[in-house]
Each structure stands twice: as structure tokens, then as C-alpha cells.
Amino acid sequence: LCGESSDIDEAENLSYKPLKLSGYKNLAKEIGREGEFTWLKTTFKLPDDLKNRDLGMVIPYLHYACKLYLNGEFIDAYGFMEEPRQEAGFSSQLYNFPKKLLNQEGENVILIKVLLLGQATISNGVFIGERTDTLSEADFHTFWQSRFYYYFEGVLIGVFITFLLLFNANKRFRHYLYFSLLAFNTFIFFSNFFAGDLPDVGFHGGLNFFIYLKITR
């Protein structure tokens, strides 16, 4: 655990223990629900076939927000840890590791500062490889975690319009209206899974991601 002001210099000198649990809310279960922030650490050495190459790293799912450092250098952030806080959404996280930042011989250190809020999780399946491979891996996870719901949304809109038209033609049958409203409300609920792609939610400006989730859920 750490405070909001904890930086990379402090993180490099902390004592770490293994993360034993994988799955939903594993950080909360392992660390507890009291702290707001924590540092995660992992190390790796480059195999011969990945030396002197630009690499990438995929985290299928990390909740809520985070900042990642490679060998002490800031790489990227997902979500916002400062006020107003915003989670990173349901898409996978892709980080680019330029070869100039990688230790070709010896150990490479990854440090990730995570916003916990008592329910945070990091998935298994973290993947480091060449950029083309990590890009396809990130797209795969993002599709199944987020954009897969586009298809359901299309069906729900079709159901909404169909039953609304049926009700308009037969206003005595109010259950047509109820089915129509049920489909529309379900459409709103599922939209939180791909809210990061919407133009006025989260990182794109406009509505805060946390507020959007509270509204749609």
C-alpha cells in the first residue's frame, strides 16, 4: 500500500510480496479494502529472440486506474488517479516498450501504481512480446471484454423499435410498450461496457466515467 503522493523513487525502494490470487477483486482480497493506492512490481529478462527489438506489454484488465513505469521511466497511464478520478474502462491496456529503455542483458523492472478504491483487480494473462503480437493480443481482449457488446446493442435497438411500433399500432396492448422500454433500458445498461469508445464519456471529455457507470447501472 502507498499514499496518493507516492512516486517512482519511493516505489523502487519498497518491500514487495507475491500476489497469490487471480480473478475478480484479487487486489482487494490480497491487500485489503482500506488503502486507496498500491504499487505492483514484476521483473523479466529478455530472451535472445526479443533482444534489440521494440516490445509491448498487454494487461487484459486492470481496475481502476494506473500508471506504469519501465526501469524507472514513465510509459503510460490508463484512467485518472487524480481528482476527478476516472477508471480505465473495460478495454485491455497496451504499453509500448522502446528498445532503448530495455536492459538487453540483465533484469527489467516494471512498476505499476494502482488506484484501488477497495475493489481493484488485475487479471492473469499479462503478455510481453513484439509490438505486432501485443497489438493483436490487446485487440482480442478488448473485443471480448468491451466491443463484443456492440452486437447485443444492435439487437436491443431492433427489439425496442419493433415493440414500439407494435404498441403504436395496437395501443390496447400495453405489454408492447413495456417490452420496448425493457429493451431500451437494457441497451443503456450494456453501454457501460464500451463507454470508453463513446465520444463524450471518460477520457474524451464530458461525463466522468464513474458517474456514467452509476447512471447506467
C-alpha positions in Angstrom: 0.0 0.0 0.0 1.1 3.6 -0.5 -0.3 7.1 -0.4 -1.6 9.3 -3.3 1.7 11.2 -3.3 3.9 8.1 -3.6 6.3 8.4 -6.6 8.6 6.1 -8.6 11.6 6.9 -6.4 9.7 5.6 -3.3 8.4 2.6 -5.2 11.8 1.4 -6.2 12.8 1.1 -2.5 9.6 -0.6 -1.2 9.4 -4.2 0.0 7.1 -6.4 -2.1 5.4 -9.8 -1.6 4.0 -12.2 -4.2 0.4 -11.7 -5.4 -1.1 -15.1 -4.9 -4.7 -14.6 -6.1 -6.0 -14.2 -9.6 -9.6 -13.3 -10.6 -12.2 -10.7 -9.7 -11.2 -8.2 -7.0 -8.0 -10.1 -6.3 -6.1 -6.9 -5.2 -8.8 -6.1 -2.7 -8.7 -9.6 -1.4 -4.9 -9.8 -1.1 -4.2 -6.3 0.1 -7.5 -5.4 1.9 -10.1 -2.7 1.4 -8.6 0.1 3.5 -5.9 1.6 1.2 -6.6 3.7 -1.9 -3.3 3.1 -3.7 -0.8 0.3 -4.1 2.4 -0.4 -6.2 2.7 -3.6 -8.2 6.1 -4.9 -9.3 7.3 -7.5 -11.8 10.7 -8.2 -13.4 11.7 -10.0 -16.5 14.8 -10.8 -18.6 14.8 -10.7 -22.4 15.2 -14.0 -24.2 17.6 -13.9 -27.2 14.8 -13.7 -29.8 13.4 -10.5 -28.2 16.7 -8.6 -27.7 17.2 -5.3 -29.6 13.5 -5.1 -30.5 10.7 -2.7 -29.7 8.4 -4.6 -27.4 4.9 -4.2 -25.9 3.0 -5.4 -22.9 -0.7 -6.2 -22.6 -2.7 -6.3 -19.4 -6.1 -7.7 -20.3 -7.8 -6.0 -17.4 -6.6 -3.7 -14.6 -9.1 -1.9 -12.4 -9.5 1.1 -11.6 -6.7 3.4 -12.9 -2.9 3.1 -13.1 0.5 4.4 -14.1 3.2 2.1 -15.4 6.9 2.6 -15.3 9.6 0.6 -17.0 13.1 0.7 -15.5 12.2 4.0 -13.7 10.8 5.6 -16.9 7.1 6.6 -17.2 5.5 4.7 -20.0 1.7 5.4 -20.0 -1.4 5.7 -17.8 -5.0 4.4 -18.0 -7.7 6.2 -16.2 -7.2 9.2 -13.9 -5.9 8.8 -10.4 -6.2 12.5 -9.5 -9.5 14.3 -8.9 -11.9 13.9 -10.6 -10.9 10.2 -10.7 -11.9 8.0 -13.6 -11.5 4.3 -14.1 -9.8 2.9 -17.2 -12.8 1.2 -18.6 -13.2 -2.4 -19.8 -10.7 -2.4 -22.7 -7.3 -4.0 -22.4 -4.2 -2.0 -21.6 -1.4 -1.8 -24.1 2.1 -0.4 -23.3 4.9 0.2 -25.7 8.5 -0.6 -24.5 11.1 1.0 -26.8 14.3 -1.0 -27.1 16.3 2.0 -25.8 14.5 1.7 -22.4 15.0 -2.1 -22.2 18.0 -3.7 -20.5 19.2 -6.1 -23.1 21.3 -8.0 -20.6 20.0 -8.4 -17.0 16.8 -7.6 -15.4 14.0 -5.2 -16.4 11.7 -3.8 -13.7 8.0 -2.9 -14.2 6.3 -0.9 -11.5 2.6 0.0 -11.6 0.8 2.4 -9.3 -2.8 1.4 -9.0 -5.9 3.2 -7.7 -7.6 0.6 -5.5 -10.8 2.1 -4.0 -11.4 -1.2 -2.2 -12.3 -3.4 -5.2 -9.4 -3.3 -7.6 -8.2 -6.3 -9.7 -5.6 -7.3 -12.2 -6.2 -10.2 -14.5 -3.9 -13.0 -15.3 -2.7 -13.4 -18.9 -0.3 -10.4 -18.8 1.7 -10.7 -22.0 5.0 -9.2 -23.2 6.2 -9.7 -26.8 6.8 -7.9 -30.1 4.6 -5.0 -30.8 2.7 -6.7 -33.6 1.8 -9.6 -31.3 0.9 -7.3 -28.4 -1.3 -5.2 -30.6 -3.3 -8.2 -31.8 -3.5 -9.6 -28.2 -4.8 -6.2 -26.9 -7.4 -6.1 -29.7 -8.5 -9.6 -28.9 -9.1 -8.9 -25.2 -10.7 -5.5 -25.9 -13.2 -7.1 -28.3 -14.4 -9.8 -25.9 -14.4 -7.5 -22.9 -15.9 -4.4 -24.5 -16.8 -4.2 -28.2 -18.4 -7.6 -28.3 -21.5 -5.9 -26.8 -22.0 -3.8 -29.9 -23.8 -6.8 -31.4 -26.2 -7.2 -28.5 -26.9 -3.4 -28.6 -27.9 -3.6 -32.2 -30.4 -6.4 -31.4 -31.8 -4.5 -28.4 -32.3 -1.4 -30.5 -34.1 -3.5 -33.1 -36.3 -5.0 -30.3 -37.0 -1.5 -28.9 -38.1 -0.1 -32.3 -40.2 -3.2 -33.2 -42.2 -3.3 -30.0 -42.6 0.5 -30.0 -44.1 0.3 -33.5 -46.4 -2.6 -32.4 -47.6 -0.6 -29.4 -48.2 2.4 -31.7 -50.4 0.2 -33.9 -52.1 -1.5 -31.0 -52.2 0.8 -28.0 -54.5 -1.5 -26.2 -51.7 -4.0 -25.7 -49.5 -2.1 -23.2 -47.2 -5.0 -22.8 -45.7 -4.0 -26.1 -44.6 -0.7 -24.5 -43.2 -2.5 -21.5 -41.1 -4.8 -23.7 -39.9 -1.8 -25.7 -38.9 0.1 -22.5 -37.2 -3.0 -21.1 -35.1 -3.4 -24.3 -34.1 0.3 -24.2 -33.1 0.2 -20.6 -31.1 -3.0 -21.2 -29.4 -1.1 -24.1 -28.4 1.7 -21.7 -27.1 -0.8 -19.1 -24.8 -2.7 -21.6 -23.4 0.6 -22.9 -21.2 0.9 -19.8 -19.0 -1.9 -21.2 -17.9 0.1 -24.2 -18.3 3.6 -22.6 -14.6 4.3 -23.3 -15.4 4.4 -27.1 -18.2 6.9 -26.6 -17.3 10.5 -27.7 -18.4 12.3 -24.6 -17.5 9.9 -21.8 -14.3 9.4 -19.8 -11.0 10.3 -21.5 -12.8 12.0 -24.4 -14.1 14.7 -22.0 -17.6 15.4 -20.9 -19.2 13.0 -18.5 -17.0 11.4 -15.8 -16.6 7.6 -16.3 -17.6 6.8 -12.7 -20.8 8.9 -13.0 -21.7 7.3 -16.3 -21.4 3.8 -14.7 -23.6 4.9 -11.8 -26.3 6.2 -14.2 -26.3 3.2 -16.5 -26.3 0.6 -13.7 
